[in-house]
Amino acid sequence: MLVYPSGLDLSTSALRLLRRELTARRRRIGTRWRRLTCGRQALMTLAHLRCGHTFAQLAAGFGVGLATAHRYVTEAVDVLAVLAPPSSRPWRLPHARRS
């Protein structure tokens, strides 16, 4: 597989938020060493969610194994799920203004 640098249309605040949450989680569970930093794990996850890159593509691009790419993305999605509003809260869609 060929790997090339690419851009990701995403705000840096989203990357920083996920990186911060992953750092806190790693401290909580006492992780000693990881192949990727929290920032790289966050970037990998956001690339998967935003662009739909496969785990094989992510693994090649970030220089990790396929299982590691899957594990990192799954872990980060679990971290994001905790931040989501509870599903019991009703969603309100904005009403369109009528002219």
C-alpha positions as CSV (number, residue, x, y, z in Angstrom):
1,M,0.0,0.0,0.0
2,L,1.3,3.5,-0.9
3,V,1.1,6.1,1.8
4,Y,1.0,9.9,1.2
5,P,0.5,13.0,3.3
6,S,-3.1,14.3,3.2
7,G,-5.2,17.1,4.7
8,L,-8.2,16.7,7.0
9,D,-11.0,19.2,6.9
10,L,-11.5,19.4,10.7
11,S,-11.1,21.9,13.4
12,T,-8.1,21.8,15.6
13,S,-10.4,22.3,18.6
14,A,-11.9,18.8,18.0
15,L,-8.5,17.3,17.8
16,R,-7.4,19.1,21.0
17,L,-10.6,18.0,22.9
18,L,-10.1,14.3,22.0
19,R,-6.4,14.5,22.7
20,R,-7.1,15.9,26.2
21,E,-9.8,13.3,26.9
22,L,-7.5,10.4,25.8
23,T,-4.6,11.8,27.9
24,A,-7.0,11.9,31.0
25,R,-8.1,8.3,30.2
26,R,-4.6,7.0,29.9
27,R,-3.7,8.6,33.2
28,R,-6.7,7.1,34.9
29,I,-6.0,3.6,33.7
30,G,-2.3,3.9,34.3
31,T,-1.0,3.3,30.7
32,R,2.7,3.2,30.7
33,W,3.6,3.2,27.0
34,R,1.8,3.4,23.6
35,R,3.0,3.3,20.0
36,L,1.2,6.5,19.3
37,T,0.8,9.7,21.3
38,C,-2.7,10.8,22.4
39,G,-2.6,13.4,19.7
40,R,-1.8,10.9,16.9
41,Q,-4.4,8.5,18.3
42,A,-7.0,11.4,18.2
43,L,-5.9,12.3,14.6
44,M,-6.3,8.6,13.5
45,T,-9.7,8.4,15.0
46,L,-10.9,11.7,13.5
47,A,-9.6,10.6,10.1
48,H,-11.6,7.4,10.4
49,L,-14.8,9.1,11.5
50,R,-14.5,12.1,9.1
51,C,-13.1,10.4,5.9
52,G,-14.1,6.7,6.5
53,H,-10.5,5.4,6.1
54,T,-10.3,1.7,6.7
55,F,-8.3,0.3,9.5
56,A,-5.8,-1.0,6.9
57,Q,-5.3,2.5,5.5
58,L,-5.0,4.0,9.0
59,A,-2.5,1.3,10.1
60,A,-0.3,1.9,7.0
61,G,-0.5,5.7,7.3
62,F,0.3,5.8,11.0
63,G,2.9,3.0,11.0
64,V,1.0,0.6,13.4
65,G,-0.5,-2.8,13.0
66,L,-4.1,-3.4,11.9
67,A,-5.2,-4.6,15.3
68,T,-3.6,-1.6,17.0
69,A,-5.4,0.8,14.6
70,H,-8.7,-0.9,15.4
71,R,-8.0,-0.9,19.1
72,Y,-7.0,2.8,19.1
73,V,-10.0,3.9,17.1
74,T,-12.4,1.8,19.2
75,E,-10.9,3.2,22.5
76,A,-11.2,6.8,21.2
77,V,-14.8,6.3,20.1
78,D,-15.7,5.0,23.5
79,V,-14.1,8.1,25.0
80,L,-16.2,10.3,22.7
81,A,-19.4,8.4,23.6
82,V,-19.0,9.3,27.2
83,L,-19.0,13.0,26.2
84,A,-22.2,12.7,24.2
85,P,-25.5,13.9,25.7
86,P,-27.7,11.2,27.2
87,S,-30.0,9.6,24.7
88,S,-33.0,10.2,27.1
89,R,-32.7,13.9,26.5
90,P,-35.1,14.9,23.6
91,W,-33.6,16.4,20.6
92,R,-35.0,19.6,19.2
93,L,-34.6,20.5,15.6
94,P,-34.5,24.2,14.8
95,H,-37.6,25.4,13.1
96,A,-37.3,27.1,9.8
97,R,-38.4,30.7,9.7
98,R,-41.4,31.3,7.5
99,S,-41.4,34.5,5.4
